[in-house]
Amino acid sequence: MSAVPRFSRGDWARAIAVVVIWGLNFVVMKLGLQSLNPMLLGALRFSAASLPFLLFVRPPRGLPWRFVLGYGLAQGVGQFGLLFLGLRLGMTASMASVVMQVQVFFTLAASPWLHERVRPAQWLGLAVAMAGLLMIATAHGDGPGQMTLIGFILTTGASAMWAASNVIARRASQSYVYEPFPFIVWSGAVAIAPFFALAVWLDGAGVVVQQLRSLSLTAIAAVLYLALLATLLAYSLWTRLLQRHPAGEVAPFALMVPVVGLWAGVVLLGETPSGMQWLGTAVVLLGLAVNQQRALVRLHPRQAASDAKPL
């Protein structure tokens, strides 16, 4: 019987780095959308994340193109197209960081299709975390609690697309060996043309050209953050985790993103979460701890040494 994958200290460092980058991500998106329309922001994000690297980064070897195309459409156009549009139409940065974590439940629901067993503790942990997310989402306040219905629906759709990309990456890793960075670069290139086409269709060619000519420093900085950190670095680390561990054990780490997202909304955008929302973040962390209790135990040096002994 093969050994159960164990989260190493390096894996925990990768997961925490992703959480911080993605937690700040929503504030950066809001800043970028102040002067750029949603589809154009998506086009620029993936242009910056892919085009400069295509000349010297080879396509992922040994991986069928259907995975690259599927991931690019789901994670690129699907997830971020819906998310950017939702942020423009009334979703706040803080609440977006919360609602996007519904992807955990969509991902876990796909575990049977991935032939991965879901432990009872995972379901319990996700149930606790879901209660925390509902506490945050339903609390009323002057800041993060004020979200539009269309913004909520679009952001929920974006979380479903994130889950789809998790499943595609995990499915690919079950049958093929590939490097995450080339995979992210080339799948990102898939999203560029659809985003530009949607920008022209929704906003008109004149608006697109005008916004490109008047790019502000804030918009440029937002695009670079989204491209280099949130896309290339974070998704490469995330894909590496999905290659090493079951999707049901990796996806719950994203439940920590709302904690960083709420903090960033308060400090950088002046949003004011209510006491109920802060309580909800604590419940989310409790759910994550329950879900990941096996990984936490194995991180302990004595337990790790015990696990390493031959039977």
C-alpha positions in Angstrom: 0.0 0.0 0.0 1.5 3.4 -1.0 2.3 5.9 1.7 -0.2 8.7 2.2 1.3 12.1 1.0 2.5 14.2 4.0 2.6 18.0 4.0 6.3 19.0 4.4 7.5 22.3 5.9 8.1 23.4 2.3 4.5 22.6 1.4 3.2 24.6 4.3 5.5 27.5 3.3 4.0 27.3 -0.3 0.5 27.2 1.1 1.0 30.2 3.4 2.7 32.3 0.6 -0.3 31.6 -1.7 -2.8 32.6 1.0 -1.0 36.0 1.6 -0.7 36.8 -2.1 -4.3 35.8 -2.9 -5.6 37.6 0.2 -4.1 40.9 -1.0 -5.2 40.1 -4.5 -8.8 41.4 -4.1 -7.7 44.8 -3.0 -5.4 45.0 -6.0 -8.2 44.0 -8.3 -10.4 46.8 -6.9 -7.6 49.3 -7.5 -7.1 48.1 -11.1 -10.9 48.2 -11.8 -10.9 51.9 -10.9 -9.6 52.8 -14.4 -9.9 49.5 -16.4 -13.0 47.6 -17.4 -13.2 44.0 -16.2 -12.4 42.2 -19.4 -9.6 44.5 -20.3 -8.0 44.0 -16.9 -8.2 40.2 -17.5 -6.6 40.6 -20.9 -3.7 42.7 -19.6 -3.3 40.4 -16.6 -2.8 37.3 -18.7 -0.8 39.1 -21.4 1.7 40.2 -18.8 1.8 36.8 -17.3 2.3 34.9 -20.5 3.5 36.8 -23.5 7.0 37.8 -22.1 7.7 34.2 -21.3 6.5 32.3 -24.4 9.7 32.8 -26.3 11.9 30.9 -23.7 9.4 28.8 -21.8 8.5 25.6 -23.7 5.0 24.2 -23.5 4.6 21.6 -20.7 6.2 18.4 -22.0 4.2 15.2 -22.0 0.9 16.9 -21.2 -2.0 16.8 -23.7 -3.2 20.2 -24.9 -6.7 19.6 -23.7 -5.5 20.1 -20.1 -3.8 23.4 -21.0 -6.8 24.7 -23.0 -9.3 23.5 -20.3 -7.3 25.1 -17.5 -6.8 28.4 -19.4 -10.5 28.7 -20.1 -11.7 27.7 -16.6 -9.1 29.5 -14.5 -8.5 32.4 -16.8 -11.7 33.4 -18.6 -14.2 31.6 -16.3 -12.8 32.4 -12.9 -11.4 35.9 -13.4 -13.9 37.1 -16.0 -16.7 36.4 -13.6 -14.8 37.7 -10.6 -13.7 41.0 -12.2 -17.2 41.6 -13.5 -18.6 40.9 -10.0 -16.2 43.3 -8.4 -17.2 46.0 -10.8 -21.0 45.3 -10.2 -21.1 45.6 -6.4 -19.0 43.0 -4.8 -16.6 44.4 -2.2 -13.0 43.2 -2.0 -13.5 41.8 1.5 -16.6 39.9 0.7 -15.1 38.6 -2.6 -12.3 37.0 -0.6 -14.9 35.2 1.4 -17.4 34.1 -1.3 -14.6 32.8 -3.6 -13.9 30.1 -1.0 -17.1 28.3 -1.9 -14.6 26.7 -4.4 -13.5 24.4 -1.6 -16.9 22.7 -1.5 -17.2 22.5 -5.3 -13.7 20.9 -5.4 -14.5 18.4 -2.6 -17.7 17.4 -4.4 -15.5 16.3 -7.4 -13.4 14.0 -5.2 -15.2 10.8 -6.3 -14.5 11.7 -10.0 -10.9 12.1 -9.1 -11.0 8.7 -7.3 -9.9 10.4 -4.0 -11.3 9.4 -0.7 -12.8 12.1 1.5 -12.2 11.5 5.2 -15.0 12.2 7.7 -12.7 14.9 9.4 -12.6 16.7 6.1 -16.4 16.9 5.8 -16.6 18.0 9.4 -13.9 20.7 9.0 -15.6 22.0 5.8 -19.0 22.1 7.6 -17.5 24.2 10.4 -15.8 26.4 7.8 -19.0 26.8 5.9 -20.7 28.0 9.0 -18.0 30.6 9.4 -18.3 31.7 5.8 -22.1 32.1 6.2 -21.6 34.2 9.4 -19.3 36.5 7.4 -21.5 36.6 4.3 -24.8 37.3 6.1 -23.5 39.9 8.7 -24.7 43.4 8.0 -22.4 46.4 8.2 -21.3 49.6 6.6 -18.5 47.9 4.6 -18.1 44.3 3.6 -21.7 43.4 4.3 -23.0 45.6 1.5 -22.9 43.5 -1.6 -25.3 43.4 -4.6 -27.1 40.2 -5.6 -25.6 40.2 -9.1 -22.1 40.6 -7.6 -22.7 37.7 -5.3 -24.0 35.5 -8.1 -21.0 36.3 -10.4 -18.5 35.7 -7.6 -20.1 32.4 -6.7 -19.8 31.4 -10.4 -16.2 32.4 -10.3 -15.6 30.1 -7.4 -17.1 27.2 -9.4 -14.7 27.9 -12.2 -11.8 28.0 -9.7 -12.9 24.5 -8.5 -13.0 23.3 -12.1 -9.5 24.4 -12.6 -8.4 22.6 -9.4 -10.0 19.4 -10.8 -8.3 19.8 -14.2 -4.8 20.4 -12.6 -5.3 17.4 -10.2 -6.6 15.2 -13.0 -3.6 16.0 -15.2 -1.2 15.2 -12.4 -2.8 11.8 -11.8 -1.8 10.7 -15.3 1.1 12.9 -16.4 4.3 14.5 -15.0 4.6 18.2 -15.8 6.2 21.3 -14.5 3.8 23.9 -13.0 5.4 27.1 -14.3 5.2 26.2 -18.1 1.7 25.0 -17.5 0.6 28.3 -15.9 2.4 30.4 -18.6 0.9 28.5 -21.6 -2.6 28.1 -20.1 -2.6 31.8 -19.3 -1.9 32.5 -23.0 -5.2 30.7 -23.8 -7.2 33.4 -22.0 -5.7 36.4 -23.8 -7.7 36.3 -27.0 -11.1 35.6 -25.4 -10.6 38.4 -22.9 -9.7 41.0 -25.6 -12.7 39.8 -27.7 -15.0 40.1 -24.7 -13.6 43.6 -23.9 -14.3 44.8 -27.5 -17.7 43.2 -27.5 -18.9 44.6 -24.2 -17.2 48.0 -24.1 -16.4 48.8 -27.8 -13.0 49.1 -29.5 -12.9 52.8 -28.9 -13.1 52.4 -25.1 -10.5 49.7 -25.1 -8.0 51.8 -27.1 -8.7 54.9 -24.9 -8.1 52.9 -21.7 -4.9 51.4 -23.0 -3.6 54.9 -24.0 -4.3 56.3 -20.5 -3.0 53.6 -18.3 -2.2 55.0 -14.8 0.7 53.9 -12.6 -1.9 52.4 -10.3 -3.3 50.3 -13.1 0.1 49.2 -14.3 1.1 48.2 -10.8 -2.1 46.3 -10.4 -1.6 44.4 -13.6 2.0 43.5 -12.7 0.9 42.2 -9.2 -1.9 40.2 -10.7 0.3 38.8 -13.5 3.6 38.1 -11.7 2.6 37.3 -8.1 -1.1 36.3 -8.2 -0.8 34.3 -11.4 2.7 33.1 -12.1 4.0 32.7 -8.6 0.9 31.8 -6.6 -0.7 29.5 -9.2 2.6 27.7 -9.8 2.9 27.0 -6.1 -0.8 26.0 -5.9 -0.4 23.6 -8.9 2.7 22.1 -7.2 0.6 21.4 -4.1 -2.1 19.8 -6.3 0.5 17.6 -7.9 1.7 16.4 -4.5 -1.5 16.0 -2.5 -5.2 15.2 -3.0 -7.3 18.1 -4.1 -9.5 17.8 -1.0 -6.5 18.4 1.2 -5.1 21.3 -0.8 -8.3 23.3 -1.5 -9.2 24.0 2.1 -6.0 26.2 2.6 -7.8 28.8 0.5 -10.2 29.1 3.5 -7.5 31.3 5.1 -7.7 33.8 2.2 -10.7 35.7 3.7 -8.7 36.4 6.9 -6.0 38.2 4.9 -8.7 39.7 2.5 -10.7 41.1 5.4 -7.6 42.6 7.0 -6.5 44.1 3.7 -10.0 45.6 3.1 -9.9 47.3 6.5 -6.3 48.7 6.3 -6.1 49.5 2.6 -9.7 50.3 1.6 -11.1 51.5 4.9 -13.8 48.8 5.0 -15.3 48.1 8.4 -16.2 44.4 9.1 -18.7 43.8 11.8 -18.0 41.8 14.9 -20.0 38.9 13.4 -17.7 38.9 10.4 -14.6 38.8 12.5 -16.1 35.9 14.5 -16.8 34.2 11.2 -13.1 34.3 10.3 -12.2 32.6 13.6 -14.7 29.9 12.8 -13.2 29.5 9.3 -9.8 29.0 10.8 -11.2 26.4 13.2 -12.7 24.5 10.3 -9.4 24.6 8.4 -7.7 23.2 11.5 -10.2 20.3 11.8 -9.9 19.6 8.1 -6.1 19.6 8.2 -5.6 17.9 11.5 -3.8 14.9 9.9 -1.4 17.2 8.2 -0.8 19.2 11.3 0.0 16.1 13.4 2.4 14.9 10.7 4.2 18.2 10.7 5.4 17.4 14.2 9.0 16.2 14.1 8.4 13.2 16.4 5.3 12.1 14.5 7.2 12.6 11.1 10.0 10.4 12.4 7.5 7.8 13.5 5.8 7.9 10.1 9.2 7.4 8.4 10.0 4.2 10.2 9.7 1.1 8.0 7.0 -1.4 8.9 
